[in-house]
């Protein structure tokens, strides 16, 4: 199984594509396709049939997945950074490459 540098709940900035510069929180990650869904970014219109939950049906706006190579993690200081791993206090932790702080 592959491991990604970003995970659900991280704040990221989109660094490439139509939504470049948009920031948001990761809602979900798809490991098989290397894609993530970012809150409020890459919005698409989807046609929905009427159902029990949505009796009206119609066009619904929702987030579409973005490839993780187009995302950059934002650290506590608000800057984009790359992610490294270190063992601190006997635990493997993610570390910001710019500030060398635990993420």
DSSP file (Angstrom, degrees, kcal/mol; ACC not computed):
  #  RESIDUE AA STRUCTURE BP1 BP2  ACC     N-H-->O    O-->H-N    N-H-->O    O-->H-N    TCO  KAPPA ALPHA  PHI   PSI    X-CA   Y-CA   Z-CA
    1    1 A X              0   0    0      0, 0.0     2,-0.1     0, 0.0    31,-0.0   0.000 360.0 360.0 360.0 135.8    0.0    0.0    0.0
    2    2 A X        -     0   0    0     29,-0.1     2,-0.4     1,-0.0    32,-0.0  -0.422 360.0-142.7 -76.9 153.9    1.3    3.5   -0.9
    3    3 A X        -     0   0    0     -2,-0.1     2,-0.3    28,-0.0    -1,-0.0  -0.973  11.4-152.8-119.2 133.8    1.7    6.2    1.7
    4    4 A X        -     0   0    0     -2,-0.4    27,-0.0     2,-0.2    30,-0.0  -0.696  19.7-131.1-103.2 157.7    0.9    9.8    0.9
    5    5 A X  S    S+     0   0    0     -2,-0.3     2,-0.3    78,-0.0    -1,-0.1   0.665  92.0  59.1 -80.1 -17.6    2.4   12.9    2.6
    6    6 A X        -     0   0    0      4,-0.0     2,-0.3    77,-0.0    -2,-0.2  -0.822  65.9-177.4-111.5 152.9   -1.0   14.4    3.1
    7    7 A X    >   -     0   0    0     -2,-0.3     3,-2.0    19,-0.0    19,-0.3  -0.914  40.4 -62.9-142.5 171.1   -3.9   13.0    5.1
    8    8 A X  T 3  S+     0   0    0     -2,-0.3    19,-0.2     1,-0.3     3,-0.1  -0.261 118.9  26.3 -57.2 132.3   -7.5   13.8    6.0
    9    9 A X  T 3  S+     0   0    0     17,-2.1    -1,-0.3     1,-0.4     2,-0.1   0.205  88.3 128.9  99.1 -15.2   -7.8   17.0    8.1
   10   10 A X    <   -     0   0    0     -3,-2.0    16,-2.4    15,-0.1     2,-0.5  -0.413  59.2-125.7 -71.2 148.9   -4.6   18.7    6.7
   11   11 A X  E     +A   25   0A   0     63,-0.4    63,-2.5    14,-0.2     2,-0.3  -0.860  38.9 176.3 -94.5 128.2   -4.8   22.2    5.4
   12   12 A X  E     -AB  24  73A   0     12,-2.9    12,-2.1    -2,-0.5     2,-0.4  -0.861  26.9-139.2-131.0 162.3   -3.4   22.4    1.9
   13   13 A X  E     -AB  23  72A   0     59,-2.6    59,-2.2    -2,-0.3     2,-0.5  -0.974  25.6-123.5-119.5 138.1   -2.9   25.0   -0.9
   14   14 A X  E     - B   0  71A   0      8,-2.6     7,-3.5    -2,-0.4    57,-0.2  -0.714  27.1-177.3 -82.0 125.4   -3.5   24.0   -4.6
   15   15 A X        +     0   0    0     55,-2.6     2,-0.3    -2,-0.5    56,-0.1   0.449  60.8  30.6-106.5  -2.8   -0.3   24.8   -6.5
   16   16 A X  S    S+     0   0    0     54,-0.7     3,-0.3     3,-0.1     2,-0.1  -0.994  89.5  34.1-153.0 154.4   -1.3   23.9  -10.1
   17   17 A X  S >  S-     0   0    0     -2,-0.3     3,-1.3     1,-0.2    -3,-0.0  -0.460 101.5 -39.6 100.4-171.1   -4.4   23.8  -12.3
   18   18 A X  T 3  S+     0   0    0      1,-0.3    -1,-0.2    -2,-0.1     0, 0.0   0.773 135.3  48.9 -64.5 -28.5   -7.5   26.0  -12.6
   19   19 A X  T >  S+     0   0    0     -3,-0.3     3,-1.9     3,-0.1    -5,-0.3  -0.021  78.5 158.3-104.5  29.5   -7.9   26.4   -8.9
   20   20 A X  T <   +     0   0    0     -3,-1.3    -5,-0.2     1,-0.2     3,-0.1  -0.273  64.8  23.3 -56.9 134.0   -4.3   27.4   -8.2
   21   21 A X  T 3  S+     0   0    0     -7,-3.5    -1,-0.2     1,-0.3     2,-0.2   0.237  87.4 132.9  94.2 -13.1   -3.9   29.4   -4.9
   22   22 A X    <   -     0   0    0     -3,-1.9    -8,-2.6    -8,-0.2     2,-0.3  -0.511  41.0-155.5 -73.7 137.4   -7.0   28.0   -3.3
   23   23 A X  E     +A   13   0A   0    -10,-0.2     2,-0.3    -2,-0.2   -10,-0.2  -0.866  26.1 136.5-113.1 149.3   -6.6   26.8    0.3
   24   24 A X  E     -A   12   0A   0    -12,-2.1   -12,-2.9    -2,-0.3     2,-0.3  -0.985  49.2 -85.6-173.7 176.2   -8.8   24.3    2.1
   25   25 A X  E     -A   11   0A   0     -2,-0.3    14,-3.0   -14,-0.2     2,-0.5  -0.761  43.5-112.9 -98.3 141.4   -9.0   21.3    4.4
   26   26 A X  E     -D   38   0B   0    -16,-2.4   -17,-2.1    -2,-0.3    12,-0.2  -0.622  29.6-177.0 -76.4 123.9   -8.7   17.8    3.0
   27   27 A X  E     -     0   0B   0     10,-3.1     2,-0.3    -2,-0.5    -1,-0.2   0.841  65.7  -7.7 -88.8 -38.7  -12.1   16.0    3.4
   28   28 A X  E     -D   37   0B   0      9,-1.0     9,-2.5   -21,-0.1     2,-0.4  -0.990  57.6-143.7-156.7 158.9  -11.0   12.6    2.1
   29   29 A X  E     -D   36   0B   0     -2,-0.3     2,-0.7     7,-0.2     7,-0.2  -0.987   4.5-154.1-129.0 135.2   -8.1   10.8    0.4
   30   30 A X  E  >> -D   35   0B   0      5,-3.5     5,-1.7    -2,-0.4     4,-0.9  -0.920   8.9-172.8-108.5 105.6   -8.2    8.0   -2.3
   31   31 A X  T  45S+     0   0    0     -2,-0.7     3,-0.2     1,-0.2    -1,-0.1   0.851  80.8  57.1 -68.3 -35.6   -5.0    6.0   -2.0
   32   32 A X  T  45S+     0   0    0      1,-0.2    -1,-0.2     2,-0.1    -2,-0.0   0.882 119.5  29.7 -64.7 -38.1   -5.6    3.9   -5.1
   33   33 A X  T  45S-     0   0    0      2,-0.1    -1,-0.2    -3,-0.1    -2,-0.2   0.440 102.7-125.3-101.4  -1.0   -5.9    6.9   -7.4
   34   34 A X  T  <5 +     0   0    0     -4,-0.9    34,-2.4     1,-0.2    35,-0.3   0.889  67.0 131.7  57.1  42.3   -3.6    9.3   -5.4
   35   35 A X  E   < -DE  30  67B   0     -5,-1.7    -5,-3.5    32,-0.2     2,-0.3  -0.889  39.3-164.6-125.8 155.4   -6.3   11.9   -5.2
   36   36 A X  E     -DE  29  66B   0     30,-2.7    30,-3.0    -2,-0.3     2,-0.6  -0.971  19.5-129.9-136.3 151.5   -7.8   14.0   -2.5
   37   37 A X  E     -D   28   0B   0     -9,-2.5   -10,-3.1    -2,-0.3    -9,-1.0  -0.917  24.7-158.6-103.3 121.4  -11.0   16.0   -2.1
   38   38 A X  E >   -D   26   0B   0     -2,-0.6     3,-1.7    26,-0.5   -12,-0.2  -0.856  25.6-107.5-105.1 132.7  -10.3   19.6   -0.8
   39   39 A X  T 3  S-     0   0    0    -14,-3.0   -14,-0.1    -2,-0.4     3,-0.1  -0.361  98.6  -1.7 -61.5 123.7  -13.1   21.6    0.9
   40   40 A X  T 3  S+     0   0    0      1,-0.2     2,-0.3    -2,-0.2    -1,-0.3   0.545 109.9 107.6  76.6   8.4  -14.4   24.4   -1.3
   41   41 A X  S <  S+     0   0    0     -3,-1.7    23,-0.4     1,-0.2    -3,-0.2  -0.886  71.5  15.1-121.3 151.9  -12.0   23.7   -4.2
   42   42 A X  S    S-     0   0    0     -2,-0.3    22,-1.9     1,-0.2     2,-0.2   0.921  79.2-168.4  57.1  49.4  -12.5   22.2   -7.7
   43   43 A X  E     -F   63   0C   0     -3,-0.2     2,-0.3    20,-0.2    20,-0.2  -0.499   6.9-176.4 -73.7 134.5  -16.3   22.6   -7.5
   44   44 A X  E     -F   62   0C   0     18,-3.1    18,-2.5    -2,-0.2     2,-0.5  -0.906  26.3-118.2-127.6 156.9  -18.2   20.8  -10.2
   45   45 A X  E     -F   61   0C   0     -2,-0.3     2,-0.4    16,-0.2    16,-0.2  -0.835  30.5-170.3 -95.8 131.5  -21.9   20.6  -11.1
   46   46 A X  E     -F   60   0C   0     14,-3.0    14,-3.1    -2,-0.5     2,-0.4  -0.982  19.6-132.0-125.9 131.5  -23.5   17.2  -10.9
   47   47 A X  E     -F   59   0C   0     -2,-0.4     2,-0.4    12,-0.2    12,-0.2  -0.676  27.6-164.5 -81.2 130.9  -27.0   16.2  -12.1
   48   48 A X  E     -F   58   0C   0     10,-3.0    10,-1.8    -2,-0.4     2,-0.1  -0.961  14.7-133.1-123.7 134.0  -28.9   14.3   -9.5
   49   49 A X        -     0   0    0     -2,-0.4     8,-0.2     8,-0.2     5,-0.1  -0.465  42.5 -90.6 -73.4 151.8  -32.0   12.2   -9.9
   50   50 A X        +     0   0    0      6,-0.2     5,-0.3    -2,-0.1     2,-0.2  -0.412  58.6 165.4 -61.6 138.6  -34.8   12.7   -7.3
   51   51 A X        -     0   0    0      3,-2.0     6,-0.1    -2,-0.1    -3,-0.0  -0.788  53.3 -86.2-141.6-175.9  -34.4   10.4   -4.3
   52   52 A X  S    S+     0   0    0     -2,-0.2     3,-0.4     1,-0.2    -2,-0.0   0.893 129.0  41.8 -65.3 -39.3  -35.7   10.0   -0.8
   53   53 A X  S    S+     0   0    0      1,-0.3     2,-0.4     2,-0.1    -1,-0.2   0.843 129.2  29.0 -76.5 -33.1  -33.0   12.3    0.6
   54   54 A X        +     0   0    0     -5,-0.1    -3,-2.0     1,-0.1     3,-0.4  -0.721  67.8 171.3-127.6  80.3  -33.3   14.8   -2.3
   55   55 A X  S    S+     0   0    0     -3,-0.4    -5,-0.1    -2,-0.4    -1,-0.1   0.758  78.1  53.9 -65.7 -23.6  -36.9   14.7   -3.6
   56   56 A X  S    S-     0   0    0      1,-0.2    -1,-0.2    -7,-0.1    -6,-0.2   0.866  84.9-172.4 -77.1 -36.8  -36.4   17.7   -5.8
   57   57 A X        +     0   0    0     -3,-0.4     2,-0.2    -8,-0.2    -8,-0.2  -0.447  25.2 124.7  73.6-155.6  -33.3   16.4   -7.7
   58   58 A X  E     -F   48   0C   0    -10,-1.8   -10,-3.0    -2,-0.1     2,-0.5  -0.623  65.2 -21.4 105.6-160.9  -31.6   18.9  -10.0
   59   59 A X  E     -F   47   0C   0    -12,-0.2     2,-0.4    -2,-0.2   -12,-0.2  -0.785  57.7-168.8 -96.4 128.3  -28.1   20.2  -10.3
   60   60 A X  E     -F   46   0C   0    -14,-3.1   -14,-3.0    -2,-0.5     2,-0.4  -0.946  16.5-136.5-120.1 135.2  -25.8   20.0   -7.2
   61   61 A X  E     +F   45   0C   0     -2,-0.4     2,-0.3   -16,-0.2   -16,-0.2  -0.772  37.2 158.4 -88.3 132.0  -22.4   21.6   -6.7
   62   62 A X  E     -F   44   0C   0    -18,-2.5   -18,-3.1    -2,-0.4     2,-0.2  -0.974  42.4 -93.8-149.8 162.8  -19.8   19.4   -5.1
   63   63 A X  E     -F   43   0C   0     -2,-0.3     2,-0.3   -20,-0.2   -20,-0.2  -0.567  33.5-151.2 -80.3 139.9  -16.1   19.0   -4.8
   64   64 A X        -     0   0    0    -22,-1.9   -26,-0.5   -23,-0.4   -23,-0.1  -0.788  30.2 -92.0-105.6 154.3  -14.2   16.8   -7.3
   65   65 A X        -     0   0    0     -2,-0.3     2,-0.4   -28,-0.1   -28,-0.2  -0.304  35.7-156.6 -66.6 148.9  -10.9   15.0   -6.5
   66   66 A X  E     -E   36   0B   0    -30,-3.0   -30,-2.7   -25,-0.0     2,-0.1  -0.966  27.1-104.7-123.7 140.8   -7.5   16.6   -7.2
   67   67 A X  E >   -E   35   0B   0     -2,-0.4     3,-1.9   -32,-0.2   -32,-0.2  -0.409  26.9-127.8 -65.3 140.5   -4.3   14.8   -7.7
   68   68 A X  G >  S+     0   0    0    -34,-2.4     3,-1.5     1,-0.3    -1,-0.1   0.706 104.7  69.7 -67.7 -18.8   -2.0   15.0   -4.6
   69   69 A X  G 3  S+     0   0    0    -35,-0.3    -1,-0.3     1,-0.3   -34,-0.1   0.712  95.8  56.1 -69.1 -17.4    0.9   16.2   -6.7
   70   70 A X  G <  S+     0   0    0     -3,-1.9   -55,-2.6   -56,-0.1   -54,-0.7   0.302  97.0  82.9 -93.6   7.8   -1.0   19.5   -7.2
   71   71 A X  E <   -B   14   0A   0     -3,-1.5     2,-0.4   -57,-0.2   -57,-0.2  -0.885  56.6-166.4-115.3 144.6   -1.4   20.0   -3.4
   72   72 A X  E     -B   13   0A   0    -59,-2.2   -59,-2.6    -2,-0.4    10,-0.1  -0.999  25.3-120.0-130.1 131.1    1.1   21.5   -1.0
   73   73 A X  E     -BC  12  81A   0      8,-0.7     8,-2.4    -2,-0.4     2,-0.5  -0.381  19.4-141.4 -70.1 142.8    0.8   21.2    2.8
   74   74 A X  E     - C   0  80A   0    -63,-2.5   -63,-0.4     6,-0.2     6,-0.2  -0.923  16.8-151.6-106.4 126.8    0.5   24.4    4.9
   75   75 A X    >   -     0   0    0      4,-2.4     3,-1.7    -2,-0.5    28,-0.1  -0.165  38.2 -82.3 -87.8-173.4    2.3   24.4    8.2
   76   76 A X  T 3  S+     0   0    0      1,-0.3    -1,-0.1     2,-0.1    27,-0.0   0.779 127.0  57.3 -62.7 -29.3    1.5   26.4   11.4
   77   77 A X  T 3  S-     0   0    0      2,-0.1    -1,-0.3     1,-0.0     3,-0.1   0.540 117.7-109.7 -81.2  -5.2    3.1   29.6   10.2
   78   78 A X  S <  S+     0   0    0     -3,-1.7     2,-0.3     1,-0.3    -2,-0.1   0.539  77.6 124.4  91.7   7.5    0.9   29.6    7.1
   79   79 A X        -     0   0    0      1,-0.0    -4,-2.4     0, 0.0    -1,-0.3  -0.718  65.4-111.1 -99.2 150.8    3.6   28.8    4.5
   80   80 A X  E     +C   74   0A   0     -2,-0.3     2,-0.3    -6,-0.2    -6,-0.2  -0.551  45.9 173.1 -74.8 146.4    3.6   25.9    2.1
   81   81 A X  E     -C   73   0A   0     -8,-2.4    -8,-0.7    -2,-0.2     2,-0.2  -0.979  32.4-114.5-150.4 158.6    6.1   23.2    2.9
   82   82 A X        -     0   0    0     -2,-0.3    15,-2.3   -10,-0.1     2,-0.4  -0.548  37.1-118.8 -88.8 165.1    7.3   19.8    1.9
   83   83 A X  E     +G   96   0D   0     13,-0.2     2,-0.3    -2,-0.2    13,-0.2  -0.894  30.8 174.0-114.7 134.0    7.0   16.9    4.3
   84   84 A X  E     -G   95   0D   0     11,-2.8    11,-3.3    -2,-0.4     2,-0.4  -0.808  23.5-126.9-125.0 171.1    9.7   14.8    5.8
   85   85 A X  E     +G   94   0D   0     -2,-0.3     2,-0.3     9,-0.2     9,-0.2  -0.960  27.6 167.8-123.4 140.3    9.7   12.1    8.4
   86   86 A X  E     -G   93   0D   0      7,-2.0     7,-3.0    -2,-0.4     2,-0.7  -0.953  35.7-118.1-141.1 160.4   11.8   11.8   11.6
   87   87 A X  E     +G   92   0D   0     -2,-0.3     2,-0.4     5,-0.2     5,-0.2  -0.917  38.0 172.4-103.3 115.4   11.8    9.7   14.7
   88   88 A X  E >   -G   91   0D   0      3,-2.8     3,-1.8    -2,-0.7    -2,-0.1  -0.990  67.8  -8.0-126.1 129.9   11.3   11.8   17.8
   89   89 A X  T 3  S-     0   0    0     -2,-0.4    -1,-0.1     1,-0.3     3,-0.1   0.841 130.6 -55.4  53.6  37.0   10.7   10.4   21.3
   90   90 A X  T 3  S+     0   0    0      1,-0.2     2,-0.4    -3,-0.1    -1,-0.3   0.541 118.7 104.9  78.4   6.6   10.5    6.9   19.8
   91   91 A X  E <  S-G   88   0D   0     -3,-1.8    -3,-2.8     2,-0.0     2,-0.6  -0.938  71.8-124.1-121.7 144.4    7.7    7.9   17.4
   92   92 A X  E     +G   87   0D   0     -2,-0.4     2,-0.3    -5,-0.2    -5,-0.2  -0.768  41.5 178.1 -84.0 121.6    7.8    8.5   13.6
   93   93 A X  E     -G   86   0D   0     -7,-3.0    -7,-2.0    -2,-0.6     2,-0.3  -0.877  32.9-110.1-126.3 155.7    6.4   12.0   13.0
   94   94 A X  E     -G   85   0D   0     -2,-0.3     9,-2.4    -9,-0.2     2,-0.4  -0.691  37.4-164.0 -83.0 138.0    5.8   14.2   10.0
   95   95 A X  E     -GH  84 102D   0    -11,-3.3   -11,-2.8    -2,-0.3     2,-0.3  -0.969  21.6-118.0-128.8 138.4    8.2   17.2    9.9
   96   96 A X  E  >  -G   83   0D   0      5,-2.8     4,-1.5    -2,-0.4   -13,-0.2  -0.582  16.7-148.9 -70.6 130.5    8.0   20.5    8.0
   97   97 A X  T  4 S+     0   0    0    -15,-2.3    -1,-0.1    -2,-0.3   -14,-0.1   0.788  94.2  47.0 -72.3 -27.2   11.1   20.8    5.7
   98   98 A X  T  4 S+     0   0    0    -16,-0.3    -1,-0.1     1,-0.1   -17,-0.1   0.947 128.7  18.6 -78.8 -50.7   11.1   24.6    5.9
   99   99 A X  T  4 S-     0   0    0      2,-0.1    -2,-0.2     0, 0.0    -1,-0.1   0.536  90.9-132.7-102.2  -6.4   10.7   25.1    9.7
  100  100 A X     <  +     0   0    0     -4,-1.5     2,-0.3     1,-0.2    -3,-0.1   0.777  60.2 137.7  60.0  28.6   11.8   21.7   10.9
  101  101 A X        -     0   0    0     -5,-0.1    -5,-2.8     1,-0.0    -1,-0.2  -0.729  62.9 -99.4-101.7 154.0    8.7   21.6   13.2
  102  102 A X  B      H   95   0D   0     -2,-0.3    -7,-0.2    -7,-0.2    -1,-0.0  -0.515 360.0 360.0 -70.2 135.7    6.4   18.6   13.8
  103  103 A X              0   0    0     -9,-2.4    -1,-0.1    -2,-0.2    -8,-0.1   0.421 360.0 360.0 -91.6 360.0    3.2   18.9   11.8
